[in-house]
Amino acid sequence: MFRDGFEGDLARYVVENIYEALDLPGEWVLERSTGRLFYMPLSGEDMASAEVIAPATEELISIKGDPLNGKFVEYLNFEGLGLAYSNFNLPWGDCNNAQGSASVSACVNLSGARNCSFDRCSLRNLGTFGFELFDGCTFNRFTCNTLEQIAAGGFRLRGVEPGGNPALRTGNNTISDNTIGYYGLTYPSAVGVLVMHSDCNTVAHNLIHHGDYTGISVGWSWSYLRSAARGNRIEQNHIHDIGYNNLLSDMGGIYTLGLSPGTVISNNLVHDVNANRYGGWGIYTDEGSTSILIENNIVYHTKFGTFNIHYAKDLVVRNNIFALGRLQQLSRSKRDPHTTVYFEGNIIYWTQGRLLADEYKWQDEPYKIYVNPYTQPRDTSVTFVSDWNIFYNPDKPRAAVDFSGRTWEQWLAEGKDHHSIYADPMFVDPGRFDFRLKPGSPALKLGFRQIDLSQVGPRPCCDGKVQPKQ
């Protein structure tokens, strides 16, 4: 009997291609042994004149260099190209249980490619991922493309794992101004943009919407061990309606894994993130996420926390607006003997759900910190820093707010939020999700910088060319 791996309940699964289920217009069954297709037409559909497309090819474009021998495909540029109808069948025994549908192939594959580009291209009705960059792909650009109705995800960057041959490093690529919508249609765990073991990439100004799993995922190393992901920039993306079919759990609008020194997540707009059982988070720093700067983001309308930490180290989270989580606002799963996060200068605005969710009640614990090799270790208990923030629930006075089992006064007595205030941040119109601050806002007096999202999402194409329609 199938069981859920975490909860122990009966698992949900899909049974397809059986005659017994052929009962609604638009459904079909393929008899593989004979090649016969049985189809129930839609209302008014004339099969004598209907166009039927049965894709068979997984890969439509393959660009292959030989980075181990210093042979690259370079300066190959595609513009205004329309691609459609690829197919992928899971190998026997593969139930697509790899995180992010990482084993599903792509329509366009590059390896050993440098300074190549895809601009204003259209990829639609694919049975695969859209683009994949394999080993040795550097300084490539993917701009102003449209990816819609995708069985898996939009982009996947896959570099060599830590300790691998540096010639196979994948990095310094740009994915910007693309629209990725209605992805994960067949493989719901697929990601809009998946960055695996890759560094110094820019993922900016993209519109990512209507996926059953994470919008942007970066990292791919679980724990605090060495990672190949560093220096990635996730900026000015608009991500919404993630987990919209309520199929999966444990996801985020933006999701990180492992050590990522120099990685920046800034000026993104993330909203309407749902989940099945748990984990419809806005920004989700998962196992071992370390040395990431998260600033100037607006996150709202999430089922669970607008910001979540599983376990992490030295995160800097500042000048963000986290608003209107349904069940919770900020959440943390584990407590480590180090500083997990410096949470400073943020606005937390809510009307329902818990302010702080954590099985450890956001508590500290004693441990020793080694400041430098010339002094004895210092005793401390600080596992997170929180200060200079604004908290506000328009329906509750401060005295009625639960700070993870403590009153405001008890929270301050534990060394948290000494300079923070509980006050109306004075949004222009939170009811219409206009989170600009009015003049005189107390947030401005605390040094909060107005967040300008006028450039979020894809920008107009500079030469006026339109994308092809398939």
N, C-alpha and C positions, 0 to 999 in steps of 0.2 A: 504494500500500500504506500502511495506517495505521501511523504510528510514534509511539512515546511521545515527548512533547515534550522531556523531560529526559534520559532514559536512552538513547534511540535504539533501544530494543528494539521489538518488535512491540507495538502498542497493544491494549488490551482494549476491546471495544465490545459493544453489545447489538443484536441483530436481533430484531424482534418482529413479531407479527401476520402470520405466514406459515403456510400449511397444513402444510408439512412438519414443523413443530415441534409440531403438535397431536397429542400422543401420551400425555398423562397426565391423569387425572381432575382437574377443576377448571380446566383450560386452555380458552381460547376464541380464536376468530379472527373478526374483523368484516370482512365484505365491504362495503367502503365504497360501492362504486358502486351496490349494490342495497339496502343496509341490512340484509342478512341476517347473523345471528349464528350461528356454529357453536360448539357447546359440548359438552365431554365431561363428563358428570355425575360427581359424587363418588359413592362407594359408598353405596348406600341412598337416594340422592336421587331424589325423584319430581318430574320436571319439570312434571307436571300441577298440582302444588300448591306448587312452589317459588316463593319470592319473588325476583324479579329486579329490580334497581334499576340503571338506566343514567343516571347524572347527566350533565347537559349544561351547566348554568350554572356559570360561574366565580365570580361575585360574588353572595353572598347578602344582604349588607348594605352599603350605600354611604352614608356620611355626608360631605357636601361643603359646606364653607363657601367664602368668597371672601376669603382673608387679605390679598390685595393691595388690596382695597377696604375692609378693616376689618370685614368681615362674617363672623362666626363662628357655628358651631353650638355651643351651650353648654348645659351642665347636662342633657345627655341621658343617662339611666342605664338600663342593661340588667341585669336580675338573674334568674338561674335559667333562662336561655334555652338551648334545645338546638338546635344546628345540625349538619347532616350532609349529606354527599353533594354536593360540588362537583366540578368537572372543569376540567382545563386541558390544552390541546393546544399543544405547541411550534409556533411559526410555522415556515413552510417555510424551511429553511436554518439554523435555530437548533438546535444540538446540545447546548444547555444547558452551554456551556463558560464561562459567567460565574461567577466565584468566588462561592461561597455560594448558587448557583442564584438570583442576584439578579434575573434577568429573569422568574422565574415569578410569576404573579399571586397574589393573596390572596383568601380567602373574605370577610373583613370589611375594608373599606377606609375610612380616615378621612383627610380633608384639611380644614384650616381648622377643626379641632375643639378646643375648650378646655373643661376641667373636665367632660369626659364620663367614663363609667365602664362597665366590663363586670365584673360580680361573680358568681361561682358559676355561670358558664355552661359549657356542654359543646360542644366542637367535635370531631367524630369523623368518620372515614372521608372525609377531604377529599382532593381531587386537586390541592390548591393549598397555599400558605402558610395559616396561620390568620388572623393579624391583620397589617395594614400601616398604619402612620401615615405619611402623606405630608407635604407642605410645610405649615407653619404650625400644627402640632399641639402644644399645650402643656398641661401640668397635667392630663393624662388619667390614669386609673387602671385597671389590669387586675389584678384580685385573685381568688384562689381559683378560677381557671378550670381546666378539664381539657381538654387537647388530646392526642388519641390517634389512632393510625393515620392519619398525615398524609403525603401524598405529598411535600411539601416541608418547610418549617420552621414553627416556632410563631409567632414575632413578628418583624417587620421594621420598624425605625424609620429613615425616610429623610428627612433634612433637606436644606436647600440647601447647596451646596458653598461652600468658602471664597470670600469676595468677592461672594457672591450677595446678593440683596435681603434685609435683616434681617427683613422681614415674613414671609418664608418659613422662618424658623428653626424647627426642631422640637426641643423640649427640655423638661426638667422633668417628664417623664412617669414613672410608676411601674408596674413590672411585678413583682408580688410574689405569693408563695404559690400559684403556678400549678404544675401538673404537665404536663410535655411529654414524651410517651413514644412510642417507635416512630415517629420522624419520618424524612423523607428516603426514604420507601419507594419512590417512583418517581424522584425527583431526589435522588440520594444525597449530592450536595455541599451540600444545604441545611443551615442552621444553626438550632439551637434558638431562640436569641434573637440577632438580627443588628441591631447599632446602627451606622448609616451616617451620617456627617456630622451628628451630633446631640450635644447637650451636656446636662449636669446631670440625666441620667436616673438612676433607681434601679432596679437589677435585683437583687432580693433574695428570699431564702427560697423559691426555686423548686427543684423537682425536675426535672432534665433527664436523660433516660436513653435508651439504645438509639437512637442516631443514627449514621449512617455518616460524619458529618463533625462539625465543631466544635460544642461545646455552647453557648458564649456568645462572640460576636465583637464587638469594639468598636473603632471608629476609621474605617478606610476611606480613609486617605491614605497612599500609599506614598512614603517618603523623609522628609527633615527639613524639608520645606516647610510652609507654613501649613496648619492643619487646623481643621475646625469641631468636632472632637470634643474636649471638655474637661469636667472636673468630673463625669464619670460614676462611679457607685458600683456595684460588683459585689460583693455581700456575702451571706454565709450561704446560698449555693446548694449543693445537693448534685448533683453531676454525675458520672455513671458509665456504663460500657459505651458508650463513644464509639469509633467505628470497629469496631464489634463484628462486622461481616460481612467485615472484612479486604479491603474494596474499594478504598479511597482512601488517599492519602498526604498528608503536609504538613498536619497538623491538630493541634488541641489541645483539651483540656477547656475552657480559657479562652484566647482568642486576641486579640492586640492589634495594631493597625497605626497608625503615624504619631504625630505630636505629640499628646499627651493630657494637658496640664498639669492637675493637680488630680484626675485619675482615681485611684480607689482600688479595689484588688482585695483583699478581706480576708475572713477567717473562712469561706472556702469549703472544702468537702470534695470533692476530685476524685480519682477512682480508676478503674482498669480502662480505660485508653485504649490502643487498638490502632491499627495502620496496615498498609497493604499493603507498601510498600517502605521508606519512611522517614517519620519525623515523627509518630509517635504520642506526642506530648508532653503533659505535664500542664498547665502554664502556658507559653504560647508567645508571646514578645514578638517580633513580626516586624518588617518593614522600617520603620525609623525610629521605633519605639516610644520615646517620650520623656516624662520627668517623670511617671512612674507609681509610685505606692506599692503594693507587694505585700507584705502582712504577715498573719500569723496564719492562714495557710492550711495545710491538710494535704493532701498529694498523694502518692499511692502507686500501685503496680501499673501502670506505664506500660511500653509496649514500648520506647520510646526515653527520652530524658531526662525526669525529673520537672519540670525547669525548663529552658527553652531560650531562647537569644538568637540571633536571626539577625544583625541589627545594630540598635543602640539607643543611647540617650544618657540619662544621669542617672536611671537606674532605682534606686529604693530597695527592696531586697529584704531583709526582716528578720523575724525571729521566725516563720519557717515551718518545717514538718517536710516534708522531701523524702525519701521512703523507697521502697526496693524496686523501682527501675527494673530492667527485665529486661536491656537491652543497655547502658545508660548511666544516669548519675544527673543530671549537669549538662552542658549542651552550649552551644557558641557557634560561630557560623559565620564571622563576619567580625571584623576588628580595625580599629577606627576611631581617628583621632587626637584622642580625647577620652575622658573617663571614661564607660564604658558602663554600669556597674552598681556600686552600693555594696551588697555582699553581706555582711551582718553579722548575727550573732546567730541563725543558722539551725542546724537539726539535719539532717545528711545521714546516713542509715542505709541500708546496702545489703548484700546477700549474693551478688550476681552482677553481671556486666557491668563496664564501665569507670566509674571515678569521674568523670573529666573527659574530655569528648569535644570536640575542636576541631582543625580542620585547621591552625590556627596554634599549637597546643599551649598555649593560654591564656597566650601571651607578650605582653609590652608592646612598645612601639616609641617611639623618640624623636619628640617634636613640641613645638611652642611653645604655651603657654597665655596668653591675655590676661586677666589678673586684673581690671584696671580700666584706664580710659583715661589714668591719671596715671603709670603705671609702664611700664617696658619689658617686653615679653613674657618669660615665664619658661620655661626649659627643663625639660621633664619627660618621662617615658616611661610614666606610669601610665595604662593603658587600662581597668583594673578594680581595685576595692578589695575585698579579702576579709579579714575578721577577726572575732574573737569567736564563731566557729562551733564546732560539735562534729561531728567526723567519726567514723564507727564502722562497721566490718564485723566481726561476731562471729567470722568464720572466718579473719580475717587479722590478724597483728600489724602494728603501724604500719610497721615496717621493710619489710614486703612490699607496701605500698600504693603504687601508681603515681600520682603527681600529675602527670599529663600528661607523662610522660617524666622526671620528677624524683623524687627521694626527698623525704621530709618536710623534711629538713635543707636540701636545695637549694631547695625551695619557700619556706621561711622566709628563706633568704638572698636571695631575689628580692623581699623586702618583703611577702610574703603571710602572713596568718594568724599574726601574732606573738603574739596573745593566744588563739588557738584551741587546742583540745585534741583529742586522739584518745582517746576514752573511751566507755564504755557509757552512753548517756543514761538508762538505767533506765526503759524503757517498762513500763507495767503488763503488757501482753502483746502484743508485736509479732506473734506468730504468729496472733493473732485480730484484728489491726489495731486494737488498743486502744493508742493512742499517748499516753495520759496519762502523766505523769511521776510516778514514786514519790517520796516524801519523801527528801531527801538526794541527788537527782539532781545530777550536776555541771552539767547545763544550767541548773538553777535558780541555782546559785552564779555562773554567768556572766551572770545577769540575764535568762534566758529566761523569758517569761511563759507560764504554762500556757494552752493554747488550749482554750476551752470551745465545743464544737460542739453543745451541747444544743438550740440553737435553729436548727440548720441545716435547710434544706428547708422545705416548707410547714408553717405552723402551723395548729392547729385553728381552724375558723371560729367566730367569737365568739358567734354566735347559734344555733348548732346546726343550721342549715339544711344540707340535703344537696344535692349537685349532681345535676342531672337525668341520667337514663340514657336513652340513645337506642336 
